[in-house]
Amino acid sequence: MKKIFFFLWMILSIKGFSQQQNERLNIFDGFFIKGAGIDNNGPQYFKAFADAGGNAFRTWRSSNAEAEFDSARKYQLKVALGIEVGQELHGFNYNDPKAVKQQFNLIKTKIDKYKDEPQLLCWVVGNELNLLFDENGGLGKVNPTVYDALEEIVQYIHQVDPIHPVTTTFAGIIPTHVKVASERCPSLDFYSFQIYGGLQTLPQDIEKLSLNKPYIISEYGPLGHWERPNTSWNREIEETSKEKSEGLAHRIQAGFIQNTNPLFLGSFAFLWGQKQERTPTWYGMFLPSGECDARVDVLTEYWSGKVPENYAPLVNSISLNHKFAIDNIIIKNSETCTVNIDAIDFDKDTLQYKWELLEEVKEKSEGGAFEVKPKVYPLEILKNNGSSITFKTPENNGEYRIFAYVFDGKGKVGTANLPFMVDSPKIK
């Protein structure tokens, strides 16, 4: 790592980094980020994170910073502290000088409060400020004044905190977006990119940017909901826990392990905890009850180089009446159906099964904003064979999703779900 940092220092020196910027980046001397996003998911997650070999976690806001710094000290972890910055995506108006000034003053108090925390690694100012959609649903162009406001914040941080480097995160690796940000906000110390399926081609995509600063991957994980197939009624089809873990391992190999770029400083996986986004299981690696899925096994091996003592069960597939989600399953109300999962456990543990029926999300969030967990419906099970149940579909027409959870009794879980529609014609 010392050798890599020496080459990094040489590159930055040649490309004209200031002495102050080089000094801030010294914090990464001998420290390669093996991290995850945790962000107010509860103190129980930090021990598991440290045990898995993680060394730093990131947050998206500072509202729970005291507790997070306490856990960081307890488990000797570093913190990439998130500082909330308004997004155009969610209605913040950067043409309103008063609103921009109010935001700046609020952020100053947060910086002043936490700048001397011993476990602080860096500041993450703003999350995906480049994310904005046009009227056709494609990516729009953000107001360049967004980055003028960001530059003012970064300069203030450098003024009061010359030790810790500052970054902002980008949704995807989009050269035009990075170009605008680098021109309007030159004081950033390094870049942070959030990619999912794109991790597969990370080294090649970064090379196209011709970066003159270091970078990290501040979010990566399973394939994103925007990267997956949809049903004919526009519901995203989630991977099974086996597909998630195998895909993640493959992309880590291609994007990280084979990445020889000395500008690469590490990464944060998403999400070490539980989060509702399209489904309650898509991004979070844990259930609310504390069990974790096979993505934690993959990260444990990547971070620590050690084989987990116990592997999570894996769900290969889920089907309803012998059909899969891609088959666009539409059935009648109050119909008797059979759902099956194919699950395995390499440790030969005795498996327990749980089934849950949810209504689909009514209002889809954008950019990771808060999303309400859908209504849970009573599941009328007529026959239960563990990995297979026969049940009656709801009486009401609508969009539903059935979830399967496979527990090994040792803190690990496998998951899968399947969307279907109940649509019976009304009798006139």
Buried (B, 14 or more C-beta within 10 A) or exposed (E): EEEBBEEBBEBBEEEEBEEEBBEBBEBBEEBBBBBBBBBBBBEEBBEBBBEBBBBBBBBBBBBBBEEBBEBBEEBEBBBBBBBBBBBBBEEBEBEEEEBBEEBBEEBBEBBEEBBEBEBBBBBBBBBBBBBBEEEEEEBBEBBEBBBEBBBBBBEBBBEEBEEBBBBBBBBBBBEEBBEBBBEBBEBBBBBBBBBBBBBBBBBEBBEEBEBBBBBBBBBBBBBBBEEBEBBEEEBBBBBBBBBBBBBBBEBBBBBBEEBEBBBBBBBBBBBBBBBBBBBBBBBBBBBEEEBBBBBBBBBBBBBBEEEBEBBBBBBBBBBBBEBEBEBBBBBEBEEEBBBBBBBBBEEEBEBEBEBBBBBBBEEBBEBBEEBEEBEEBEBBEEEEEEBBBBBBBBEEEEBBBBBBBBBBEBBBBBBBBBBBBBEBEEEE
